[in-house]
Amino acid sequence: MGDDTALTLDVSVGHASFSASGVSADVLKAFGDFQSLLASGIEAQQPEDIEDRPRPDEPGSGGNKAANEEVEGVVPLTEKVPLRIFLDSKKLPRGNTVLALGIALWAKRYVGVNEIDAESAKVYWRDSGRRIPANISRDLGAAATEGWLERLPTKGQFSATSYGERHFDGIEAAGE
């Protein structure tokens, strides 16, 4: 008997930020996970700290080149995976909501597109080899209601949330 009330939560603490919208119980659980991460004392590195650091494979860095080598079964993020393969790698449940999430994540990870709307989703959906839904806006909105996508201030624009990424990554692999 859960509470299906919608909740939107945006919080910033120092350099860390949390943003989610969806069913209140899910948003509050995700926020609890965020609070636990902050309480664990993990300090986020600032982009300037990361950029100034030598890469592990650079000469004289003392790093280990093997750390950058491909791990069996894991595709490096720099290698572009076709959308159809990306989606087929998971045992996706029926329905278009999780497909909308998968397409948004693929665009973010492999195309570098952080924002998606119905028109761009339609183009990507066509590339997926899946039937294009009649109302892609509804499917993107449903994924936002789940907290998987965030509704952006520009009408009709969405971006994948870290909660959505964890959800999609947690879906069982197709080969298992």
matplotlib code that plots the C-alpha trace (Angstrom):
import matplotlib.pyplot as plt

x = [0.0, 2.5, 2.0, 1.8, 2.1, 4.4, 7.4, 10.2, 13.3, 16.3, 19.1, 22.6, 25.2, 28.5, 29.6, 27.2, 23.7, 20.6, 17.6, 14.8, 11.1, 8.6, 6.7, 7.5, 8.6, 11.1, 12.4, 12.8, 14.6, 17.0, 17.6, 18.3, 21.0, 22.4, 22.5, 24.3, 26.9, 27.5, 27.7, 30.2, 32.8, 33.5, 34.8, 34.0, 37.0, 36.5, 36.9, 40.1, 41.6, 40.9, 42.1, 45.5, 46.2, 48.4, 46.7, 47.8, 49.2, 51.3, 55.0, 56.4, 53.0, 53.8, 50.5, 49.6, 48.9, 47.0, 44.4, 43.3, 43.1, 39.8, 38.2, 36.6, 32.8, 33.0, 32.8, 34.8, 32.7, 34.8, 33.7, 30.3, 27.9, 25.0, 21.6, 20.1, 23.0, 22.8, 19.1, 19.3, 22.0, 19.3, 16.2, 13.9, 10.4, 7.5, 6.5, 8.0, 8.9, 12.1, 12.9, 12.7, 15.1, 17.5, 17.5, 18.2, 21.0, 22.5, 22.4, 24.1, 26.8, 27.6, 26.5, 27.2, 23.6, 22.5, 19.0, 16.4, 13.0, 10.3, 11.7, 15.3, 13.9, 11.9, 15.1, 16.9, 13.9, 14.0, 17.7, 16.8, 14.8, 11.9, 8.4, 8.1, 5.3, 2.5, 3.1, 6.8, 6.1, 3.9, 6.6, 9.3, 6.9, 6.2, 9.9, 10.2, 7.3, 9.4, 12.3, 14.4, 14.4, 14.3, 11.9, 14.0, 12.8, 12.6, 9.2, 9.5, 13.2, 14.4, 17.7, 18.6, 19.0, 21.5, 18.6, 17.5, 21.1, 21.3, 17.8, 18.8, 22.2, 20.5, 18.3, 19.4, 21.7, 20.1, 22.6, 22.0]
y = [0.0, 2.6, 6.3, 7.1, 10.9, 12.6, 14.3, 16.5, 17.0, 19.2, 19.6, 20.9, 20.3, 21.9, 20.5, 17.6, 17.8, 15.5, 15.8, 13.4, 13.4, 10.6, 8.5, 10.0, 6.7, 6.1, 9.7, 9.5, 6.2, 7.6, 10.7, 8.4, 6.7, 10.1, 11.1, 7.8, 8.6, 12.0, 10.7, 8.1, 10.9, 10.3, 13.6, 14.4, 15.5, 18.8, 18.9, 21.0, 18.4, 15.7, 17.6, 18.4, 14.9, 12.9, 10.0, 6.5, 5.6, 8.8, 8.3, 9.3, 9.2, 6.1, 4.7, 1.2, 0.9, -2.4, -0.4, 1.2, -2.0, -3.5, -5.8, -8.9, -8.4, -4.6, -2.2, 0.9, 4.1, 5.5, 2.7, 3.4, 0.6, 0.5, 1.3, -2.0, -3.9, -1.7, -2.4, -6.1, -6.6, -6.4, -8.5, -5.4, -5.7, -5.1, -1.5, 1.6, 3.4, 1.4, 1.7, 5.5, 5.3, 3.0, 5.4, 8.4, 6.6, 5.4, 8.9, 10.2, 7.6, 7.0, 10.2, 12.7, 14.0, 14.8, 16.1, 14.3, 15.2, 13.4, 14.2, 13.1, 10.0, 9.2, 9.3, 7.1, 4.7, 4.2, 3.1, 0.7, -1.6, -1.4, -0.3, 3.4, 4.3, 6.6, 8.9, 9.1, 12.2, 10.1, 7.4, 10.0, 11.5, 8.1, 7.5, 10.9, 9.9, 6.8, 9.1, 7.7, 10.8, 14.4, 17.0, 19.9, 23.6, 23.6, 22.1, 18.5, 18.1, 15.3, 14.0, 10.7, 10.7, 8.7, 6.8, 5.9, 4.9, 2.6, 1.1, 0.4, -1.0, -3.2, -4.9, -8.5, -9.0, -10.8, -13.7, -14.6]
z = [0.0, -1.2, -1.6, -5.3, -4.8, -7.2, -5.7, -7.3, -5.2, -6.1, -3.4, -3.6, -0.8, -1.6, -5.0, -4.8, -6.1, -6.2, -8.5, -8.9, -9.7, -9.6, -7.0, -3.6, -2.1, -4.9, -4.8, -1.0, -1.2, -3.9, -1.7, 1.3, -0.9, -1.8, 1.9, 2.8, 0.1, 1.5, 5.1, 4.0, 3.7, 0.0, -1.4, -4.9, -7.0, -8.8, -12.6, -12.3, -10.0, -12.5, -15.5, -13.9, -13.0, -15.4, -17.1, -15.9, -19.3, -19.8, -19.5, -16.1, -14.5, -12.4, -13.6, -14.7, -18.4, -17.8, -15.8, -19.1, -21.0, -22.0, -19.5, -20.9, -21.4, -20.7, -23.6, -23.1, -23.1, -25.9, -28.3, -29.9, -29.4, -31.9, -30.2, -31.2, -29.6, -26.5, -26.0, -27.0, -24.3, -21.6, -20.9, -21.1, -19.7, -22.1, -22.7, -24.1, -20.8, -20.2, -23.9, -23.7, -20.7, -22.7, -25.7, -23.5, -21.8, -25.1, -26.5, -23.4, -23.3, -26.9, -28.8, -26.1, -26.1, -22.6, -23.5, -25.5, -26.8, -28.7, -32.2, -31.4, -29.5, -32.7, -34.8, -32.3, -31.9, -35.7, -35.4, -32.6, -35.0, -32.6, -33.5, -33.1, -30.6, -31.6, -28.6, -27.7, -25.5, -23.3, -23.0, -22.1, -19.6, -18.0, -17.6, -15.9, -13.6, -12.6, -11.8, -14.6, -16.7, -15.5, -17.1, -18.1, -18.0, -21.8, -22.6, -23.9, -23.0, -20.8, -19.5, -17.8, -14.1, -12.1, -10.6, -14.1, -15.0, -12.0, -12.8, -16.5, -15.6, -13.0, -15.6, -16.1, -19.1, -22.1, -21.9, -18.3]

ax = plt.figure().add_subplot(projection="3d")
ax.plot(x, y, z, "-o")
ax.set_aspect("equal")
plt.show()
